[in-house]
Amino acid sequence: MNTQKKKFHLAQFLVHGPTYHSLAMWRHPRTDWPDDSWRDPKLYQHIAKVCERGLFDTVFFADLNYISDSFKGSLEPALRYATQAPEHDPIPLLTMMAAETSHVGLGATFSTSYQHPFYAARLWATLDHLTGGRAAWNVVTSLNQNQASNYGQTSLDPPELRYEKAHEFIEVCQELWNSWDEDAVVMDRQNAIFVDASKVRRIEYEGKFYSSRGPLNVVRSPQNGPALIQAGRSPKGIELAAKYADAVFAIYPRATDAATYYAEVKNKVAELGRDPDHCAILFGAQPIIGSSEAEALEKQEEHNSLVPLEGGMAILSGHLNFDLSKLSPDDYMMSRTEPELQRSRRVYQKENGESMTVSEVAQRHGESVGLPQFVGTPQSVADQFEAFFDEVGGDGFMLTPIYCPGAIEEFVDLIVPELQRRGRFRTAYTGKTQRDHFRQTD
């Protein structure tokens, strides 16, 4: 009988800004680079090299194109607490990180709601070329009114419409990526034929929301377009992920809820005729590592104490597109009926299933945006990762640090070797592309 256990996939969450998931990160005493280090491309090149040394699938940038005024109708809390603001465009960093690495995947967020598919198809095919087939596009539809306003929309499209547009957006991109055959470029110098025109086609796409004549003016890229990442938890988000995604990023503090979500997505992938192993699900986690259990708990307490409650209220309001100042801090989040508060209900629960209050959810959101904190020695943190993974059924984790630089290096140097000793993580890359990494199982 085969008793070999499944191996983990690991990815690193980043933001091109002073905070990632942790509002304490920019002011943490261990974040000891100069104050402007988050603007220095060398930081991200360093992170990419560390993650490649750790054999991670990918380094992944979230991105928001707004500064939120969702909390109290003011920009001041978001700016004061650096609640993912400021946030610079991460896409130019991908090419700079690619120049310093050879294997690790390079991903970033790009919304389908405010651009035309031709631009996205051209951009991501180009990035796939420049990274040697290591590009990953996190497909989002954007859910905050501030972002809609920045692009001239007076109101945010309802979720059903945003996802309907997203399906069509991806269809256009895929047709454009397929408009060039792999062997279209012949470079026949003797007969003056650079491209065999019979192997390049117009797409003549006419949809409900988008039209494009094509073809793309970028030759077929190594992955024929980037690998696709998705992060939807709603039924519409799950359907989009199941149809197109090579990987899914999900946030579930409790393994029991993560297991339910995992099964739901995998079943939907199979229902749509795809191989469930071709859609890796990565659950968010925030490791806090110490040389002893006591030291790790002290590091957790130090970090969490640096997160201001109002900052947590501000970032959570932005992510929910709802002003939490309208509620009492002592209200139980599970009892709220506002539509904006429904999609994240599983993040509102304590380990015992009881509802957290508004202030409790906001505090956790400021600490980790709801990601579970795995705290302890390298051995006990590895135990916690294994326990969560085995209860869920796979496929891996999207990691977020409590300080940077330093925390990512600790994970690679201390946890990765422990997981490898246990046979739970790869000891070498076996593929070349981002899609290869997401599908690697040995």
C-alpha positions, 0 to 999 in steps of 0.5 A, a space after each residue: 500500500 502506498 503510504 506516501 503523504 502529499 507534498 506541500 506547495 508554498 507561495 509567498 504573499 507580497 505587496 509593493 508597499 510598506 504593509 502586507 497582511 500585517 499592519 505592524 510590519 512597517 513599524 516592527 523593530 525587526 523590519 530593520 532596513 531603511 524606512 524607504 526599503 519597501 520602495 527599493 526593487 533590491 528588496 523584492 529581488 532579494 525576496 525572490 532569490 530567498 523564495 527560489 532557494 526555498 523552492 517555492 512555487 511563486 512569489 505573489 503580489 496583491 494589488 489595490 488601485 485605491 486608497 480606501 475611505 470606507 472607514 468613517 468616509 475619510 482617507 486619514 485612517 488608511 494613510 495613518 496606519 498604512 492599510 495597504 496604502 500607499 501601494 505601488 504597481 507591482 507588475 514592473 517588479 516582476 521583470 526585475 525579479 525575473 532577472 535575478 532568478 531562474 525558477 520561482 514563479 512571479 505573480 501579480 494581481 490585475 483586475 478585469 473590471 477596468 481594462 480591455 482584454 486585448 491590453 491584458 492579453 498583450 501585457 501578460 503574454 509579454 510578461 510570460 516571455 520576459 520571465 521565461 514562462 514563470 508569469 502568473 496573473 491573479 484574476 480579480 474583479 475588484 470589489 471596492 467603490 473607491 477603485 470604481 470611482 478612480 476609473 470613472 464609474 459612479 457605482 460599483 457593478 454588482 458581483 454577478 455582473 463583474 463575474 459575468 464580465 470576467 468570464 468573457 474577459 478571460 475568454 477573449 484573452 485565451 483566444 488572443 493567446 491562441 491566435 499564434 501557433 507555436 511554430 508560426 515564427 520561421 525566420 527563413 532568411 533565405 526566402 525573406 519569411 519571418 512569420 508563416 502568416 497561415 499560422 496567425 489568425 484573427 479571432 473576430 470576437 463579438 461578445 456581450 461586453 467585449 469585442 476584439 478583432 485580433 490577432 495578438 501582436 505578441 508571439 505565443 508565449 512559453 505557457 501560452 499566456 500566464 498561469 492563472 490564480 483566483 481568490 473567489 469564495 462566493 459561488 461565482 468566484 468558485 465557478 471562475 476559479 474552477 473553470 480557469 485557475 491553475 491555483 487558488 488563494 483562500 483565507 480560512 482560519 479554521 481547518 474544518 472550514 478550509 476542508 469544506 471549501 477545498 472539497 467544493 472547489 475540487 468538485 467543481 473543477 471535476 464537474 467542469 471536466 478539468 483535472 482537480 490536480 491542475 488547480 492547486 488550492 493555497 491557504 493563507 498562513 502567518 508563521 511566527 517562529 521562535 527558538 523555543 515555544 516561549 520565544 515564539 509566543 513572545 514574538 506573537 504578542 509583540 507583533 499583535 500588540 503593534 497593531 492598532 485597533 482603528 487600523 484594523 477597522 480601517 483595513 477591514 472596512 476597505 476589504 468589505 466595502 462597508 463602514 464598520 464605524 456604523 456598528 458597535 465594536 461589541 456587535 457579533 459579526 455572525 449576527 449581522 445581515 448586511 449584504 457586504 458582511 455576508 461573504 466573509 462569514 467564516 472568518 468571523 468565527 473563533 476556533 470553537 465556532 462562536 462569533 467574534 465581535 466587530 472589534 475582535 474581527 478587526 483586530 485579527 484583520 489588522 494582524 493577519 487579514 484573517 490568516 491563521 497564525 502558526 506559532 512555535 519552534 520550527 518543529 511545532 510550526 511544521 506540526 501545525 502546517 501538517 495538521 492543517 494540510 492533512 485535515 484539509 486534504 491539500 494543496 499548500 500555503 500562501 505565506 505572509 510575514 510579520 516583518 520584512 526582511 527576516 521572517 521569510 528567510 526564517 521560514 526558508 532556513 528553518 521550516 523548509 528543511 524540516 518539511 523536507 525531512 518529513 517528506 512533505 516538500 520538494 527537494 528540487 524543481 522538476 519543471 520550468 514554468 509557473 504552471 509546472 510548479 503548481 502541478 508538481 506532486 513529487 
